[in-house]
Amino acid sequence: MEKELISRILEMAFYSPSSHNRRPWYVIVVTSRELLEKLSYAKPHATPLKNASLALVICADENISDVWIEDSSIFAEHVQLAATNLALGSVWIQIRKRMHDENMTAENYVRSLLGIPSNIKVLCIIGIGYPAEKKEKHRKEEIKELKSRVKENHFSNLFPLEL
Ligand SMILES: Cc1cc2nc3c(=O)[nH]c(=O)nc-3n(C[C@H](O)[C@H](O)[C@H](O)COP(=O)(O)O)c2cc1C
């Protein structure tokens, strides 16, 4: 993937809001096929990263923000929206709170592979590439079922959502 596209995605993501505008994010752009393959084994079941054009490892400095999880989740989602906007496909691979095997966390696996220091936390990896298939859209019926989750003024009172 051209470096220009990667730059555009990251530029869009750098506009993400963050608590107190502290911007605690760090990103590792992984373009090496060997590393992409190794990253695809971060968790017990191989992930689609093996076939991705590149991966963005989304990290944050926990010493910069106590809400680095929220800050970096918003950042990761901005990356996905930017990729979609450029007609690219993307997938979120959860790393935080996941295990590599019974002895090692997925975070420590990624940390040692990419030389990430201990104050930098790893949230997730966003795999990005040219979609090989067109996925079915979510059915509107599925979305309509979520209407019951929206309340008005009190948790016991449904909001009359028009979907
Ligand atoms: C917090 C979070 C963690 C996720 N973790 C993974 C993951 O580890 N592996 C994966 O293939 N997809 C993962 N996903 C993608 C979801 O499975 C996917 O967004 C969901 O199935 C809906 O599909 P859609 O995004 O195509 O609409 C994750 C998504 C989120 C928001």
The ligand as an SDF file (V2000), in Angstrom:
LIG
                    3D

 31 33  0  0  0  0  0  0  0  0999 V2000
  -13.5190   -3.9330   20.7070 C   0  0  0  0  0  0  0  0  0  0  0  0
  -13.5630   -4.8130   19.4680 C   0  0  0  0  0  0  0  0  0  0  0  0
  -12.8040   -5.9780   19.4320 C   0  0  0  0  0  0  0  0  0  0  0  0
  -12.7930   -6.7690   18.2750 C   0  0  0  0  0  0  0  0  0  0  0  0
  -11.9570   -7.8410   18.2270 N   0  0  0  0  0  0  0  0  0  0  0  0
  -11.8560   -8.5610   17.0920 C   0  0  0  0  0  0  0  0  0  0  0  0
  -10.8960   -9.6000   16.9630 C   0  0  0  0  0  0  0  0  0  0  0  0
  -10.1050   -9.8340   17.8710 O   0  0  0  0  0  0  0  0  0  0  0  0
  -10.8660  -10.2960   15.8060 N   0  0  0  0  0  0  0  0  0  0  0  0
  -11.6930  -10.0230   14.7550 C   0  0  0  0  0  0  0  0  0  0  0  0
  -11.6090  -10.7080   13.7140 O   0  0  0  0  0  0  0  0  0  0  0  0
  -12.6070   -9.0330   14.8340 N   0  0  0  0  0  0  0  0  0  0  0  0
  -12.7030   -8.2950   15.9600 C   0  0  0  0  0  0  0  0  0  0  0  0
  -13.5880   -7.2350   16.0410 N   0  0  0  0  0  0  0  0  0  0  0  0
  -14.4830   -6.9790   14.9050 C   0  0  0  0  0  0  0  0  0  0  0  0
  -15.9160   -7.3760   15.2410 C   0  0  0  0  0  0  0  0  0  0  0  0
  -16.0110   -8.7810   15.2960 O   0  0  0  0  0  0  0  0  0  0  0  0
  -16.8440   -6.7760   14.1720 C   0  0  0  0  0  0  0  0  0  0  0  0
  -16.7750   -5.3650   14.2530 O   0  0  0  0  0  0  0  0  0  0  0  0
  -18.2850   -7.2100   14.3850 C   0  0  0  0  0  0  0  0  0  0  0  0
  -18.4060   -8.5850   14.1730 O   0  0  0  0  0  0  0  0  0  0  0  0
  -19.2470   -6.4780   13.4430 C   0  0  0  0  0  0  0  0  0  0  0  0
  -18.8550   -6.6350   12.1130 O   0  0  0  0  0  0  0  0  0  0  0  0
  -18.6410   -5.3590   11.1760 P   0  0  0  0  0  0  0  0  0  0  0  0
  -17.5860   -4.5010   11.8340 O   0  0  0  0  0  0  0  0  0  0  0  0
  -18.1990   -5.9410    9.8620 O   0  0  0  0  0  0  0  0  0  0  0  0
  -19.9440   -4.6570   11.1090 O   0  0  0  0  0  0  0  0  0  0  0  0
  -13.6090   -6.4330   17.1650 C   0  0  0  0  0  0  0  0  0  0  0  0
  -14.3810   -5.2550   17.2180 C   0  0  0  0  0  0  0  0  0  0  0  0
  -14.3400   -4.4490   18.3380 C   0  0  0  0  0  0  0  0  0  0  0  0
  -15.1390   -3.1500   18.3540 C   0  0  0  0  0  0  0  0  0  0  0  0
  1  2  1  0
  2  3  1  0
  2 30  2  0
  3  4  2  0
  4  5  1  0
  4 28  1  0
  5  6  2  0
  6  7  1  0
  6 13  1  0
  7  8  2  0
  7  9  1  0
  9 10  1  0
 10 11  2  0
 10 12  1  0
 12 13  2  0
 13 14  1  0
 14 15  1  0
 14 28  1  0
 15 16  1  0
 16 17  1  0
 16 18  1  0
 18 19  1  0
 18 20  1  0
 20 21  1  0
 20 22  1  0
 22 23  1  0
 23 24  1  0
 24 25  2  0
 24 26  1  0
 24 27  1  0
 28 29  2  0
 29 30  1  0
 30 31  1  0
M  END
$$$$
